[in-house]
Amino acid sequence: MQIGVIGSGDCSPEVGRIAEEVGEGIAGAGAVLVCGGLGGVMEAAARGAKKAGGYTIGILPGFSREEANKYIDFSIVTGLSLARNVLVVRSSDALIAVEGRFGTLSEIAIALQSGVPVVGIGTWELKKRGKKIEEIKRAQTSEEAVRKAVEAARERVRNGR
């Protein structure tokens, strides 16, 4: 099972702490962490996964493995810039969005379009014609986010993706 973590390439210490806890929880659940492989939320989550003995995959936007943060076990160099967001989503059985900006929003949209479950901590709230779109599962803590993502990922895998 692979769970993606998405969020900003730079973040506050508090958001970094939450992302690190998410990474620890993903590894603790026996899942592989997938992310964009760079800094901020991605690095913090990967650090947490490594701290808990897990494995990490970084799907990189550029042309060099050197751009990956030091907690990435397996680097996938794409040369696709932001288009690599599709690969992050499609490589994940579920996603956890930790805050984030427009890149995170694009990944959420791709996931919802693709049927990949999304759990959010302090991330985007989507509305259509003033009505809230309920497809993002909300979590208040890293533990709740991991639990919901693992449940959704297991269900998705059971159903053959």
One Martini backbone bead per residue (centre of mass of N, CA, C, O) as a GRO file, in nm:
protein
  161
    1MET     BB    1   0.098   0.036   0.022
    2GLN     BB    2   0.030   0.378  -0.092
    3ILE     BB    3   0.102   0.702   0.055
    4GLY     BB    4   0.034   1.029   0.003
    5VAL     BB    5   0.212   1.345   0.041
    6ILE     BB    6   0.085   1.679   0.053
    7GLY     BB    7   0.252   2.001  -0.002
    8SER     BB    8   0.456   2.233   0.069
    9GLY     BB    9   0.797   2.330   0.001
   10ASP     BB   10   0.712   2.515   0.241
   11CYS     BB   11   0.711   2.551   0.609
   12SER     BB   12   0.618   2.546   0.908
   13PRO     BB   13   0.698   2.398   1.198
   14GLU     BB   14   0.410   2.293   1.256
   15VAL     BB   15   0.360   2.158   0.983
   16GLY     BB   16   0.611   1.978   0.996
   17ARG     BB   17   0.521   1.815   1.242
   18ILE     BB   18   0.269   1.696   1.116
   19ALA     BB   19   0.409   1.559   0.874
   20GLU     BB   20   0.592   1.378   1.041
   21GLU     BB   21   0.364   1.223   1.181
   22VAL     BB   22   0.245   1.113   0.924
   23GLY     BB   23   0.493   0.951   0.836
   24GLU     BB   24   0.504   0.769   1.082
   25GLY     BB   25   0.219   0.646   1.045
   26ILE     BB   26   0.261   0.518   0.771
   27ALA     BB   27   0.492   0.331   0.855
   28GLY     BB   28   0.335   0.198   1.096
   29ALA     BB   29   0.121   0.074   0.875
   30GLY     BB   30   0.312  -0.037   0.625
   31ALA     BB   31   0.358   0.198   0.438
   32VAL     BB   32   0.430   0.384   0.160
   33LEU     BB   33   0.584   0.686   0.084
   34VAL     BB   34   0.456   0.950  -0.117
   35CYS     BB   35   0.625   1.215  -0.305
   36GLY     BB   36   0.797   1.503  -0.438
   37GLY     BB   37   1.101   1.506  -0.280
   38LEU     BB   38   1.131   1.764  -0.131
   39GLY     BB   39   1.045   1.999   0.072
   40GLY     BB   40   0.889   2.051   0.355
   41VAL     BB   41   0.639   1.840   0.374
   42MET     BB   42   0.794   1.618   0.226
   43GLU     BB   43   1.040   1.603   0.417
   44ALA     BB   44   0.893   1.562   0.686
   45ALA     BB   45   0.747   1.299   0.610
   46ALA     BB   46   1.000   1.137   0.534
   47ARG     BB   47   1.137   1.160   0.808
   48GLY     BB   48   0.915   1.010   0.964
   49ALA     BB   49   0.932   0.743   0.810
   50LYS     BB   50   1.230   0.683   0.875
   51LYS     BB   51   1.204   0.693   1.186
   52ALA     BB   52   0.989   0.433   1.150
   53GLY     BB   53   1.118   0.240   0.909
   54GLY     BB   54   1.048   0.338   0.631
   55TYR     BB   55   0.940   0.409   0.300
   56THR     BB   56   1.046   0.615   0.010
   57ILE     BB   57   0.899   0.825  -0.249
   58GLY     BB   58   1.031   1.041  -0.511
   59ILE     BB   59   0.868   1.269  -0.732
   60LEU     BB   60   1.042   1.448  -0.954
   61PRO     BB   61   1.053   1.752  -1.147
   62GLY     BB   62   1.329   1.705  -1.256
   63PHE     BB   63   1.673   1.585  -1.374
   64SER     BB   64   1.761   1.509  -1.063
   65ARG     BB   65   1.842   1.330  -0.776
   66GLU     BB   66   1.972   1.571  -0.612
   67GLU     BB   67   1.686   1.711  -0.531
   68ALA     BB   68   1.646   1.525  -0.317
   69ASN     BB   69   1.585   1.440  -0.024
   70LYS     BB   70   1.747   1.252   0.236
   71TYR     BB   71   1.464   1.061   0.277
   72ILE     BB   72   1.494   0.925   0.002
   73ASP     BB   73   1.498   0.610  -0.148
   74PHE     BB   74   1.316   0.664  -0.417
   75SER     BB   75   1.389   0.807  -0.727
   76ILE     BB   76   1.186   0.998  -0.962
   77VAL     BB   77   1.269   1.116  -1.266
   78THR     BB   78   1.086   1.350  -1.491
   79GLY     BB   79   1.091   1.654  -1.613
   80LEU     BB   80   0.771   1.781  -1.541
   81SER     BB   81   0.725   1.931  -1.306
   82LEU     BB   82   0.397   1.975  -1.224
   83ALA     BB   83   0.312   1.712  -1.382
   84ARG     BB   84   0.403   1.514  -1.150
   85ASN     BB   85   0.136   1.516  -0.986
   86VAL     BB   86   0.007   1.279  -1.130
   87LEU     BB   87   0.210   1.064  -1.025
   88VAL     BB   88   0.160   1.096  -0.728
   89VAL     BB   89  -0.136   1.018  -0.738
   90ARG     BB   90  -0.120   0.742  -0.913
   91SER     BB   91   0.086   0.616  -0.678
   92SER     BB   92  -0.170   0.635  -0.490
   93ASP     BB   93  -0.420   0.509  -0.266
   94ALA     BB   94  -0.372   0.774  -0.096
   95LEU     BB   95  -0.421   1.105   0.049
   96ILE     BB   96  -0.231   1.364   0.226
   97ALA     BB   97  -0.321   1.693   0.313
   98VAL     BB   98  -0.090   1.952   0.412
   99GLU     BB   99  -0.216   2.197   0.341
  100GLY     BB  100  -0.124   2.436   0.106
  101ARG     BB  101  -0.131   2.517  -0.231
  102PHE     BB  102  -0.168   2.505  -0.568
  103GLY     BB  103  -0.029   2.230  -0.602
  104THR     BB  104  -0.216   2.086  -0.404
  105LEU     BB  105  -0.478   2.150  -0.550
  106SER     BB  106  -0.407   1.990  -0.805
  107GLU     BB  107  -0.384   1.714  -0.663
  108ILE     BB  108  -0.670   1.703  -0.557
  109ALA     BB  109  -0.814   1.719  -0.830
  110ILE     BB  110  -0.686   1.467  -0.952
  111ALA     BB  111  -0.785   1.270  -0.737
  112LEU     BB  112  -1.090   1.316  -0.764
  113GLN     BB  113  -1.095   1.242  -1.070
  114SER     BB  114  -0.944   0.943  -1.003
  115GLY     BB  115  -1.041   0.819  -0.711
  116VAL     BB  116  -0.857   0.938  -0.491
  117PRO     BB  117  -0.826   0.958  -0.175
  118VAL     BB  118  -0.880   1.242   0.057
  119VAL     BB  119  -0.691   1.383   0.323
  120GLY     BB  120  -0.731   1.668   0.548
  121ILE     BB  121  -0.502   1.921   0.690
  122GLY     BB  122  -0.561   2.240   0.656
  123THR     BB  123  -0.694   2.256   0.381
  124TRP     BB  124  -0.878   2.270   0.131
  125GLU     BB  125  -1.192   2.418   0.039
  126LEU     BB  126  -1.460   2.305  -0.152
  127LYS     BB  127  -1.662   2.477  -0.403
  128LYS     BB  128  -1.996   2.479  -0.561
  129ARG     BB  129  -2.199   2.721  -0.583
  130GLY     BB  130  -2.155   2.746  -0.250
  131LYS     BB  131  -2.105   2.438  -0.221
  132LYS     BB  132  -1.981   2.193  -0.047
  133ILE     BB  133  -1.727   1.963  -0.098
  134GLU     BB  134  -1.708   1.625   0.053
  135GLU     BB  135  -1.449   1.455  -0.061
  136ILE     BB  136  -1.287   1.561   0.172
  137LYS     BB  137  -1.136   1.432   0.431
  138ARG     BB  138  -1.133   1.518   0.765
  139ALA     BB  139  -0.866   1.630   0.993
  140GLN     BB  140  -0.715   1.716   1.315
  141THR     BB  141  -0.500   1.484   1.300
  142SER     BB  142  -0.254   1.273   1.217
  143GLU     BB  143  -0.387   1.013   1.314
  144GLU     BB  144  -0.656   1.053   1.165
  145ALA     BB  145  -0.542   1.074   0.882
  146VAL     BB  146  -0.409   0.797   0.868
  147ARG     BB  147  -0.653   0.623   0.928
  148LYS     BB  148  -0.825   0.721   0.686
  149ALA     BB  149  -0.619   0.652   0.462
  150VAL     BB  150  -0.586   0.351   0.519
  151GLU     BB  151  -0.880   0.273   0.484
  152ALA     BB  152  -0.910   0.382   0.192
  153ALA     BB  153  -0.677   0.219   0.066
  154ARG     BB  154  -0.778  -0.064   0.134
  155GLU     BB  155  -1.042  -0.039  -0.019
  156ARG     BB  156  -0.917   0.019  -0.296
  157VAL     BB  157  -0.750  -0.240  -0.316
  158ARG     BB  158  -0.986  -0.440  -0.279
  159ASN     BB  159  -1.127  -0.300  -0.549
  160GLY     BB  160  -0.889  -0.262  -0.766
  161ARG     BB  161  -0.878   0.062  -0.791
   0.00000   0.00000   0.00000
